[in-house]
Every structure is written in C-alpha cells, then in structure tokens.
Amino acid sequence: MTELIETFNKKGERISPLLPEGKKNFIIDVDGVVSEDIPNEEPERMITANEIEGSREQVNKWFNEGHIITFFTSRTEDLREVTEDWLNEHNFKYHKLLMGKPRGGNYHYVDDRVVRATRFKGKLSKLVKIQKEIEVFE
C-alpha cells in the first residue's frame, strides 16, 4: 500500500498525513458502479449480480498504479461476507470495504481535505479535468 507523508501544523504538531503527489484515494460505490444495482431488501440476488462491464479492469488498473481502492456501500454489515465474496469472485483488487453508507443519494461530503466527487454515469474510464459549478461553504 502507498506510504503516507507525515504532515505538521504551524505549531509543529502532527496532523493527518497525506498521500504522495499523484496518488488518489478512490472511494467507489459497489451497487450501480461495479455491480448491478441490488437493494438491501433483496440480498439473495447479490452473489449472482452482474458485473458492470469494464469496471474491474479500471479499478484494478488504479490499484496496480498504486492508488488506494476503498469500496463503500449502503449494504448493511450483515451483508459484508456476500459482498466480499462477490468482489473476490470477480477478481476486484481493493484495500478496504466500508459498509453502511447512507441510502438515498444527494450526498454532501464534508471534509478538511481536498474532495473530488465524480458522478458515475455507466462506465469507469480515464479521469479528465473539466470545470463545473459547485456548492461551497461561505
């Protein structure tokens, strides 16, 4: 896994570390991004869910480039094993799996670090830079 760079505030106190330049923390939803969208109410479908075409290749490419891959899902903790089994059976490379993402969308991620949100529209591919209007705190 990528080594983190220690950082310090103006008083010389240690603060949260940073990734090296050029490395990214990819936080990737499972349902609807790498797997067909299966609701928690139908867990029996999760192990047979179809993989979204091209998602494994792109995720594994990022992993192999040294980026951090974390899957984040609205699936509940009791569905961890079936989710890990599906990811492993489909040969996804990843570092972590976080369960219990809030359901319903319209996410506002608030952090003291740089956050880049990328809305998935059917295919994982190379990231390109564009300018968009965003909401920020006053």
N, CA and C atoms as a LAMMPS dump frame, in Angstrom:
ITEM: TIMESTEP
0
ITEM: NUMBER OF ATOMS
414
ITEM: BOX BOUNDS ff ff ff
-5.0000000000000000e+02 5.0000000000000000e+02
-5.0000000000000000e+02 5.0000000000000000e+02
-5.0000000000000000e+02 5.0000000000000000e+02
ITEM: ATOMS id mol type element x y z
1 1 1 N 0.847 -1.176 0
2 1 2 C 0 0 0
3 1 3 C 0.891 1.237 0
4 2 1 N 0.403 2.311 -0.563
5 2 2 C 1.131 3.571 -0.65
6 2 3 C 1.448 4.115 0.735
7 3 1 N 2.681 4.534 0.92
8 3 2 C 3.095 5.142 2.183
9 3 3 C 2.531 6.548 2.292
10 4 1 N 2.102 6.918 3.481
11 4 2 C 1.578 8.258 3.718
12 4 3 C 2.711 9.196 4.12
13 5 1 N 2.538 10.479 3.832
14 5 2 C 3.515 11.505 4.18
15 5 3 C 3.044 12.203 5.45
16 6 1 N 3.892 12.195 6.465
17 6 2 C 3.541 12.877 7.713
18 6 3 C 3.452 14.371 7.462
19 7 1 N 2.486 15.029 8.116
20 7 2 C 2.334 16.478 7.995
21 7 3 C 2.187 17.076 9.385
22 8 1 N 2.53 18.364 9.485
23 8 2 C 2.539 19.05 10.768
24 8 3 C 1.91 20.425 10.616
25 9 1 N 1.265 20.916 11.685
26 9 2 C 0.708 22.268 11.658
27 9 3 C 1.791 23.283 12.013
28 10 1 N 1.41 24.549 12.094
29 10 2 C 2.389 25.624 12.354
30 10 3 C 3.051 25.502 13.722
31 11 1 N 2.402 24.81 14.654
32 11 2 C 2.978 24.62 15.989
33 11 3 C 3.918 23.415 16.037
34 12 1 N 4.034 22.714 14.916
35 12 2 C 4.873 21.528 14.878
36 12 3 C 4.171 20.267 15.334
37 13 1 N 2.855 20.362 15.542
38 13 2 C 2.083 19.199 15.965
39 13 3 C 1.707 18.354 14.751
40 14 1 N 1.776 17.048 14.914
41 14 2 C 1.412 16.144 13.829
42 14 3 C -0.076 16.285 13.528
43 15 1 N -0.413 16.327 12.24
44 15 2 C -1.811 16.326 11.785
45 15 3 C -1.982 15.157 10.812
46 16 1 N -3.163 14.997 10.287
47 16 2 C -3.438 13.857 9.408
48 16 3 C -2.472 13.824 8.226
49 17 1 N -1.975 12.633 7.89
50 17 2 C -0.999 12.512 6.792
51 17 3 C -1.656 12.683 5.426
52 18 1 N -0.806 12.826 4.412
53 18 2 C -1.25 12.985 3.03
54 18 3 C -0.704 11.854 2.17
55 19 1 N -1.384 11.587 1.075
56 19 2 C -0.843 10.678 0.071
57 19 3 C 0.244 11.396 -0.716
58 20 1 N 1.185 10.658 -1.278
59 20 2 C 2.184 11.286 -2.151
60 20 3 C 1.509 11.936 -3.366
61 21 1 N 2.157 12.928 -3.934
62 21 2 C 1.658 13.618 -5.132
63 21 3 C 1.31 12.595 -6.216
64 22 1 N 0.145 12.766 -6.812
65 22 2 C -0.264 11.906 -7.913
66 22 3 C -1.019 10.647 -7.493
67 23 1 N -1.028 10.33 -6.212
68 23 2 C -1.766 9.16 -5.738
69 23 3 C -3.158 9.599 -5.277
70 24 1 N -4.134 8.731 -5.475
71 24 2 C -5.516 9.063 -5.148
72 24 3 C -6.112 8.018 -4.212
73 25 1 N -7.072 8.449 -3.417
74 25 2 C -7.928 7.587 -2.615
75 25 3 C -9.233 7.439 -3.384
76 26 1 N -9.413 6.334 -4.078
77 26 2 C -10.671 6.103 -4.785
78 26 3 C -11.658 5.465 -3.816
79 27 1 N -12.796 6.112 -3.616
80 27 2 C -13.875 5.584 -2.785
81 27 3 C -15.016 5.278 -3.752
82 28 1 N -15.262 3.997 -3.967
83 28 2 C -16.104 3.553 -5.067
84 28 3 C -17.321 2.8 -4.535
85 29 1 N -18.51 3.218 -4.945
86 29 2 C -19.732 2.522 -4.578
87 29 3 C -19.745 1.156 -5.261
88 30 1 N -20.387 0.19 -4.624
89 30 2 C -20.488 -1.154 -5.196
90 30 3 C -21.686 -1.225 -6.14
91 31 1 N -22.895 -1.107 -5.575
92 31 2 C -24.112 -1.289 -6.373
93 31 3 C -24.327 -0.133 -7.331
94 32 1 N -24.431 -0.484 -8.602
95 32 2 C -24.654 0.518 -9.632
96 32 3 C -23.379 1.078 -10.227
97 33 1 N -22.208 0.725 -9.661
98 33 2 C -20.927 1.211 -10.202
99 33 3 C -20.055 0.048 -10.667
100 34 1 N -19.87 -0.966 -9.821
101 34 2 C -19.101 -2.143 -10.253
102 34 3 C -20.001 -3.371 -10.383
103 35 1 N -21.144 -3.338 -9.709
104 35 2 C -22.123 -4.428 -9.738
105 35 3 C -23.463 -3.838 -10.147
106 36 1 N -24.301 -4.689 -10.729
107 36 2 C -25.655 -4.184 -10.986
108 36 3 C -26.263 -3.749 -9.657
109 37 1 N -27.191 -2.829 -9.704
110 37 2 C -27.768 -2.233 -8.501
111 37 3 C -28.752 -3.203 -7.844
112 38 1 N -28.365 -3.682 -6.65
113 38 2 C -29.205 -4.613 -5.888
114 38 3 C -29.542 -3.953 -4.55
115 39 1 N -30.83 -3.802 -4.204
116 39 2 C -31.179 -3.189 -2.921
117 39 3 C -30.96 -4.158 -1.753
118 40 1 N -30.732 -3.623 -0.571
119 40 2 C -30.554 -4.433 0.634
120 40 3 C -31.728 -5.377 0.875
121 41 1 N -32.902 -4.991 0.407
122 41 2 C -34.101 -5.793 0.629
123 41 3 C -34.107 -7.101 -0.175
124 42 1 N -33.15 -7.252 -1.124
125 42 2 C -33.08 -8.465 -1.951
126 42 3 C -31.676 -9.062 -1.92
127 43 1 N -31.147 -9.392 -0.737
128 43 2 C -29.762 -9.856 -0.631
129 43 3 C -29.478 -11.148 -1.377
130 44 1 N -30.496 -11.97 -1.62
131 44 2 C -30.284 -13.229 -2.331
132 44 3 C -29.774 -13.008 -3.754
133 45 1 N -29.975 -11.814 -4.313
134 45 2 C -29.513 -11.501 -5.675
135 45 3 C -28.052 -11.05 -5.704
136 46 1 N -27.486 -10.706 -4.544
137 46 2 C -26.162 -10.078 -4.518
138 46 3 C -25.053 -10.972 -5.041
139 47 1 N -25.052 -12.245 -4.711
140 47 2 C -23.962 -13.124 -5.121
141 47 3 C -24.004 -13.425 -6.62
142 48 1 N -25.182 -13.287 -7.238
143 48 2 C -25.29 -13.561 -8.675
144 48 3 C -25.375 -12.276 -9.508
145 49 1 N -25.132 -11.142 -8.874
146 49 2 C -25.225 -9.86 -9.58
147 49 3 C -24.234 -9.812 -10.737
148 50 1 N -24.644 -9.166 -11.804
149 50 2 C -23.755 -8.975 -12.947
150 50 3 C -22.76 -7.86 -12.66
151 51 1 N -21.563 -8.04 -13.164
152 51 2 C -20.509 -7.019 -13.078
153 51 3 C -20.767 -5.972 -14.156
154 52 1 N -20.553 -4.71 -13.822
155 52 2 C -20.692 -3.658 -14.833
156 52 3 C -19.455 -3.708 -15.727
157 53 1 N -19.703 -3.813 -17.002
158 53 2 C -18.642 -4.017 -17.986
159 53 3 C -17.534 -2.968 -17.869
160 54 1 N -16.322 -3.443 -17.804
161 54 2 C -15.143 -2.575 -17.771
162 54 3 C -14.775 -2.072 -16.391
163 55 1 N -15.636 -2.285 -15.394
164 55 2 C -15.359 -1.739 -14.067
165 55 3 C -14.159 -2.42 -13.415
166 56 1 N -14.058 -3.735 -13.502
167 56 2 C -12.945 -4.453 -12.877
168 56 3 C -11.613 -4.025 -13.481
169 57 1 N -11.589 -3.918 -14.793
170 57 2 C -10.338 -3.531 -15.46
171 57 3 C -9.872 -2.156 -14.999
172 58 1 N -10.791 -1.199 -14.879
173 58 2 C -10.399 0.155 -14.471
174 58 3 C -10.001 0.198 -13.002
175 59 1 N -10.777 -0.438 -12.135
176 59 2 C -10.447 -0.459 -10.708
177 59 3 C -9.089 -1.126 -10.496
178 60 1 N -8.86 -2.269 -11.135
179 60 2 C -7.589 -2.974 -10.967
180 60 3 C -6.417 -2.189 -11.558
181 61 1 N -6.664 -1.427 -12.61
182 61 2 C -5.615 -0.559 -13.179
183 61 3 C -5.206 0.487 -12.157
184 62 1 N -6.188 1.142 -11.518
185 62 2 C -5.882 2.139 -10.487
186 62 3 C -5.133 1.497 -9.327
187 63 1 N -5.562 0.315 -8.901
188 63 2 C -4.894 -0.41 -7.818
189 63 3 C -3.431 -0.678 -8.194
190 64 1 N -3.221 -1.196 -9.399
191 64 2 C -1.867 -1.522 -9.858
192 64 3 C -0.982 -0.29 -10.006
193 65 1 N -1.58 0.876 -10.22
194 65 2 C -0.826 2.135 -10.3
195 65 3 C -0.468 2.677 -8.915
196 66 1 N -0.931 2.012 -7.863
197 66 2 C -0.586 2.413 -6.508
198 66 3 C -1.607 3.292 -5.814
199 67 1 N -2.77 3.483 -6.434
200 67 2 C -3.827 4.253 -5.798
201 67 3 C -4.513 3.381 -4.736
202 68 1 N -5.185 4.013 -3.797
203 68 2 C -5.908 3.308 -2.738
204 68 3 C -7.342 3.072 -3.216
205 69 1 N -7.785 1.838 -3.145
206 69 2 C -9.136 1.479 -3.575
207 69 3 C -9.946 1.073 -2.343
208 70 1 N -11.006 1.83 -2.081
209 70 2 C -11.93 1.516 -0.989
210 70 3 C -13.326 1.438 -1.576
211 71 1 N -13.959 0.299 -1.395
212 71 2 C -15.36 0.182 -1.791
213 71 3 C -16.217 0.636 -0.614
214 72 1 N -17.265 1.389 -0.941
215 72 2 C -18.168 1.984 0.038
216 72 3 C -19.577 1.631 -0.413
217 73 1 N -20.362 1.043 0.465
218 73 2 C -21.661 0.555 0.043
219 73 3 C -22.743 0.838 1.084
220 74 1 N -23.964 0.983 0.607
221 74 2 C -25.115 1.131 1.506
222 74 3 C -25.562 -0.222 2.057
223 75 1 N -24.922 -1.279 1.61
224 75 2 C -25.244 -2.591 2.166
225 75 3 C -24.92 -2.589 3.655
226 76 1 N -25.712 -3.307 4.411
227 76 2 C -25.526 -3.351 5.855
228 76 3 C -24.427 -4.347 6.236
229 77 1 N -23.934 -4.219 7.465
230 77 2 C -22.814 -5.04 7.934
231 77 3 C -23.092 -6.538 7.808
232 78 1 N -24.339 -6.956 7.971
233 78 2 C -24.658 -8.385 7.847
234 78 3 C -24.496 -8.897 6.418
235 79 1 N -24.293 -7.99 5.458
236 79 2 C -24.085 -8.366 4.054
237 79 3 C -22.613 -8.275 3.646
238 80 1 N -21.717 -8.083 4.612
239 80 2 C -20.282 -7.959 4.316
240 80 3 C -19.746 -9.216 3.616
241 81 1 N -20.034 -10.384 4.165
242 81 2 C -19.465 -11.617 3.608
243 81 3 C -19.883 -11.835 2.156
244 82 1 N -21.172 -11.683 1.847
245 82 2 C -21.628 -11.877 0.469
246 82 3 C -21.001 -10.819 -0.453
247 83 1 N -20.798 -9.613 0.069
248 83 2 C -20.191 -8.543 -0.734
249 83 3 C -18.72 -8.846 -0.997
250 84 1 N -17.981 -9.236 0.042
251 84 2 C -16.566 -9.606 -0.142
252 84 3 C -16.435 -10.802 -1.082
253 85 1 N -17.316 -11.792 -0.916
254 85 2 C -17.278 -12.962 -1.801
255 85 3 C -17.47 -12.544 -3.256
256 86 1 N -18.439 -11.64 -3.498
257 86 2 C -18.698 -11.198 -4.873
258 86 3 C -17.482 -10.463 -5.433
259 87 1 N -16.915 -9.54 -4.663
260 87 2 C -15.743 -8.792 -5.126
261 87 3 C -14.579 -9.736 -5.427
262 88 1 N -14.359 -10.713 -4.56
263 88 2 C -13.264 -11.659 -4.75
264 88 3 C -13.519 -12.595 -5.933
265 89 1 N -14.741 -13.089 -6.069
266 89 2 C -15.067 -13.963 -7.2
267 89 3 C -14.909 -13.243 -8.534
268 90 1 N -15.119 -11.943 -8.527
269 90 2 C -14.982 -11.157 -9.754
270 90 3 C -13.588 -10.54 -9.891
271 91 1 N -12.69 -10.926 -8.989
272 91 2 C -11.268 -10.542 -9.06
273 91 3 C -11.022 -9.045 -8.976
274 92 1 N -11.804 -8.334 -8.149
275 92 2 C -11.53 -6.923 -7.903
276 92 3 C -10.402 -6.809 -6.889
277 93 1 N -9.452 -5.931 -7.159
278 93 2 C -8.373 -5.641 -6.214
279 93 3 C -8.784 -4.416 -5.41
280 94 1 N -8.645 -4.501 -4.082
281 94 2 C -9.036 -3.372 -3.247
282 94 3 C -8.345 -3.471 -1.901
283 95 1 N -8.37 -2.358 -1.178
284 95 2 C -7.743 -2.295 0.133
285 95 3 C -8.746 -2.422 1.275
286 96 1 N -9.923 -1.816 1.122
287 96 2 C -10.915 -1.804 2.193
288 96 3 C -12.32 -1.876 1.624
289 97 1 N -13.232 -2.313 2.492
290 97 2 C -14.653 -2.308 2.179
291 97 3 C -15.376 -1.671 3.36
292 98 1 N -16.025 -0.543 3.117
293 98 2 C -16.791 0.159 4.152
294 98 3 C -18.279 -0.088 3.92
295 99 1 N -18.948 -0.518 4.955
296 99 2 C -20.371 -0.843 4.873
297 99 3 C -21.187 0.295 5.501
298 100 1 N -22.475 0.356 5.15
299 100 2 C -23.408 1.245 5.822
300 100 3 C -23.451 2.679 5.331
301 101 1 N -23.08 2.926 4.069
302 101 2 C -23.221 4.271 3.509
303 101 3 C -24.689 4.677 3.597
304 102 1 N -25 5.918 3.938
305 102 2 C -26.406 6.336 3.98
306 102 3 C -27.088 6.09 2.635
307 103 1 N -28.331 5.704 2.686
308 103 2 C -29.08 5.426 1.457
309 103 3 C -29.782 6.683 0.975
310 104 1 N -30.095 6.734 -0.288
311 104 2 C -30.946 7.783 -0.813
312 104 3 C -30.272 8.815 -1.694
313 105 1 N -28.958 8.828 -1.744
314 105 2 C -28.277 9.779 -2.629
315 105 3 C -28.26 11.191 -2.086
316 106 1 N -28.065 12.164 -2.995
317 106 2 C -27.934 13.582 -2.658
318 106 3 C -26.878 13.778 -1.574
319 107 1 N -25.705 13.163 -1.775
320 107 2 C -24.635 13.187 -0.791
321 107 3 C -23.89 14.514 -0.789
322 108 1 N -23.602 14.998 0.387
323 108 2 C -22.723 16.156 0.579
324 108 3 C -21.607 15.687 1.497
325 109 1 N -20.439 15.526 0.934
326 109 2 C -19.289 15.026 1.674
327 109 3 C -18.518 16.23 2.19
328 110 1 N -18.377 16.338 3.508
329 110 2 C -17.715 17.489 4.129
330 110 3 C -16.422 16.986 4.765
331 111 1 N -15.305 17.594 4.4
332 111 2 C -14.002 17.148 4.884
333 111 3 C -13.06 18.342 4.914
334 112 1 N -11.988 18.246 5.71
335 112 2 C -10.989 19.315 5.724
336 112 3 C -9.886 19.06 4.695
337 113 1 N -10.008 18 3.927
338 113 2 C -9.051 17.67 2.868
339 113 3 C -9.718 17.837 1.504
340 114 1 N -8.91 17.863 0.463
341 114 2 C -9.431 18.005 -0.89
342 114 3 C -10.359 16.831 -1.2
343 115 1 N -11.549 17.146 -1.705
344 115 2 C -12.518 16.132 -2.101
345 115 3 C -12.875 16.387 -3.56
346 116 1 N -12.777 15.348 -4.351
347 116 2 C -13.179 15.435 -5.753
348 116 3 C -14.279 14.406 -5.954
349 117 1 N -15.461 14.861 -6.256
350 117 2 C -16.582 13.953 -6.457
351 117 3 C -16.782 13.727 -7.946
352 118 1 N -16.957 12.475 -8.319
353 118 2 C -17.155 12.126 -9.714
354 118 3 C -18.414 11.284 -9.81
355 119 1 N -19.404 11.808 -10.498
356 119 2 C -20.662 11.067 -10.625
357 119 3 C -20.512 10.003 -11.698
358 120 1 N -20.857 8.785 -11.34
359 120 2 C -20.759 7.653 -12.252
360 120 3 C -21.949 7.659 -13.199
361 121 1 N -21.654 7.531 -14.483
362 121 2 C -22.727 7.532 -15.474
363 121 3 C -22.618 6.328 -16.401
364 122 1 N -22.346 5.16 -15.819
365 122 2 C -22.409 3.937 -16.601
366 122 3 C -21.101 3.273 -16.951
367 123 1 N -19.959 3.992 -16.871
368 123 2 C -18.699 3.369 -17.249
369 123 3 C -17.544 4.039 -16.53
370 124 1 N -16.713 3.22 -15.866
371 124 2 C -15.475 3.739 -15.289
372 124 3 C -14.457 3.861 -16.411
373 125 1 N -13.756 4.968 -16.449
374 125 2 C -12.764 5.178 -17.5
375 125 3 C -11.729 6.182 -16.999
376 126 1 N -10.863 6.607 -17.877
377 126 2 C -9.849 7.596 -17.544
378 126 3 C -10.516 8.865 -17.009
379 127 1 N -9.911 9.456 -15.983
380 127 2 C -10.43 10.713 -15.45
381 127 3 C -9.88 11.882 -16.267
382 128 1 N -10.743 12.821 -16.598
383 128 2 C -10.332 14.026 -17.309
384 128 3 C -10.785 15.233 -16.501
385 129 1 N -10.114 16.365 -16.681
386 129 2 C -10.471 17.574 -15.936
387 129 3 C -11.423 18.437 -16.757
388 130 1 N -12.516 18.868 -16.089
389 130 2 C -13.446 19.83 -16.671
390 130 3 C -13.818 20.802 -15.562
391 131 1 N -14.395 21.929 -15.929
392 131 2 C -14.83 22.888 -14.921
393 131 3 C -16.337 22.811 -14.774
394 132 1 N -16.788 22.812 -13.513
395 132 2 C -18.211 22.773 -13.197
396 132 3 C -18.495 23.731 -12.066
397 133 1 N -19.725 24.163 -11.96
398 133 2 C -20.161 24.954 -10.826
399 133 3 C -20.377 24.032 -9.635
400 134 1 N -19.893 24.436 -8.456
401 134 2 C -20.046 23.599 -7.265
402 134 3 C -20.588 24.427 -6.113
403 135 1 N -21.139 23.749 -5.123
404 135 2 C -21.572 24.417 -3.89
405 135 3 C -20.415 24.414 -2.904
406 136 1 N -20.175 25.539 -2.253
407 136 2 C -19.126 25.654 -1.241
408 136 3 C -19.69 26.392 -0.031
409 137 1 N -19.015 26.234 1.118
410 137 2 C -19.428 26.975 2.306
411 137 3 C -18.974 28.425 2.198
412 138 1 N -19.782 29.349 2.706
413 138 2 C -19.414 30.768 2.685
414 138 3 C -18.312 31.02 3.695
